[in-house]
Amino acid sequence: MADTTMTAPAARDDALGAPALEGDSSRMWSSRLRRRVVKNLPPEQLLPDRQPAYVSSWIYVFGVLTLAAFVVILFSGAVIALEGPQWYHVSKVGLFLNSLHLWSVELFFFFMVIHLWGKFFMAAWRGRRAMTWVTGAVAFVASVGCAFTGYLVQSNFDSQWIATQAKDGINSVGIGAWFNVMDYGQMLLFHVLLLPVTLAFLIGVHIVLVRRRGVVPPLPLPRSGSDSGSDAAEPSGDERVSPVPETTEALT
C-alpha cells in the first residue's frame, strides 16, 4: 500500500519565491559585504535627486564639464585606435575624429585646471574630504601622463621630435629603462591601456567620495567680533563646514 503521509512543504522565501536558506545568512561574506556597501554608500547619496542651493554656482559646474570631456576623449580615442593611423591621417572622417580627440583633451585640461584651482581656493579638503582632494590631484598627474604619451603616438614628425627631445629628460631622472619614449609600442600601450584605466579608476573613486562626503560648501563668511570690532578667527575642521541649507534645488 502506498504511503499517503503528507509532508510539510519546504519553507519558501515569499519575496523571491524560492526555498528559504537555512542558517544565519549574516555570517555569509556576500551579506556582510552588502551591508557594508549600503552603510558606507547609501543609494540616496550615490544618486541624489536634490542638491544644496549653492551648487548652482558656476564653480561647481567645471567638475561635470571635465567628466563630460573625458567621456568624449574615451569615445573618440576608441574609434581612432580601432581604425589606426593610416585612417585618421588620410580619411576625412578620421581627421575629424582625430581633431575631436585633440580638442576634447584641450577642453578636458581647461575645465580640470579651473576645477582644481577653484577647489584649492575653496579649501575643498574640509569636512573629512582629504581623500577626495588627493584623488583629484593624483588624477590630474595621471592625465598629464596620458596627454604626453598621446603626443608620442601621433605617428608623424611632430611625435618623433617630441620623443627625441623628451628621451634625454626621461633618462636624466633614471626612468628611461622603464619608460622608453622612443619605443612606440610601449608608449601606445601606456596611452591606450595602462594610463586611461588608471585615470578612469581615480575619477571613479573621486566621484564616489564626492557622493559620500557631499559637495564642499563655500567658505563661511568671517564673523565680526563684538568686543574688538575685528573679524573673529575662522573655525577649523568640521566646524567650518556649513550644514546643507534648507533651500534646495531639485535636479532636472
C-alpha positions, -999 to +999 in steps of 0.1 A: +000+000+000+014+034-010+024+058+017-001+087+017+015+106+046+018+142+036+049+161+043+051+197+051+062+218+022+097+233+023+099+268+037+099+294+009+111+329+006+080+350+000+100+378-017+118+356-042+095+326-044+125+303-038+133+279-009+145+298+021+181+293+031+187+276+064+212+290+089+223+325+097+229+345+065+246+373+084+278+353+085+280+350+047+307+372+031+282+384+005+257+395+032+285+413+052+298+430+020+263+441+010+256+456+044+289+474+044+284+489+010+249+501+018+261+516+051+291+534+035+275+542+002+237+547+007+217+549-025+203+583-016+238+597-016+251+580-047+221+590-068+206+621-051+176+640-066+182+672-048+214+693-042+221+723-019+213+757-034+249+768-036+257+741-061+240+764-088+272+784-088+294+780-119+324+770-099+307+737-092+300+730-129+336+726-141+339+692-125+310+679-145+324+695-177+357+678-170+339+644-168+319+651-200+351+659-219+367+627-205+338+607-220+343+623-254+380+615-251+373+578-245+348+576-273+370+593-299+401+576-288+385+542-290+374+549-326+408+561-339+425+532-320+404+507-339+409+523-373+447+530-370+470+558-381+465+553-418+428+561-413+429+591-391+458+607-411+441+604-445+403+598-442+381+629-437+361+612-410+394+600-395+407+636-395+375+648-378+377+621-351+414+629-346+406+666-342+377+658-319+400+637-297+426+665-296+402+693-288+383+673-262+417+668-245+423+706-246+389+712-231+394+684-205+426+702-192+410+736-194+380+725-173+401+704-149+426+732-141+397+756-133+381+729-112+414+721-094+422+757-086+387+766-077+386+738-052+420+747-039+409+783-030+377+768-016+397+745+007+379+715-007+396+692+018+374+705+047+349+682+064+369+650+061+373+654+023+411+650+022+409+618+002+385+635-023+411+662-028+440+637-030+423+615-056+415+646-078+451+658-076+465+624-084+441+621-113+455+654-127+490+640-126+478+608-144+461+629-170+494+647-178+510+613-185+481+604-208+484+636-227+522+632-230+520+597-243+493+608-267+517+633-283+543+605-286+519+582-306+507+606-332+529+587-357+541+618-375+572+640-375+558+660-346+557+630-324+592+619-334+606+653-325+588+653-291+602+618-284+638+627-292+636+658-271+620+640-242+643+610-240+672+630-225+650+644-198+635+609-191+669+594-189+683+621-167+658+612-139+667+575-142+635+560-155+645+556-192+648+519-188+611+515-177+597+545-197+613+544-231+598+573-251+615+561-283+596+527-281+564+534-300+547+501-289+554+507-253+541+543-254+510+532-273+501+506-246+507+533-220+484+557-238+455+534-247+455+509-218+475+515-186+471+552-181+435+555-192+425+526-169+443+542-140+428+576-147+393+562-151+397+543-117+409+575-100+380+595-114+355+568-103+369+568-068+368+606-068+332+607-078+322+581-052+340+601-025+322+633-036+289+615-034+297+600+000+310+632+017+289+656-003+298+687-023+321+710-003+301+742+008+315+777+002+338+791+029+318+807+057+318+845+059+341+859+087+322+867+119+329+901+133+338+903+170+315+922+193+343+933+217+372+944+195+353+950+162+378+928+144+369+896+125+367+866+146+390+836+140+376+812+115+368+778+130+388+748+117+380+712+109+344+701+106+332+732+123+340+751+091+317+730+071+283+747+068+253+723+070+232+718+039+209+748+038+171+744+038+168+758+004+175+731-021+170+727-058+157+696-075+179+680-101+164+681-136 
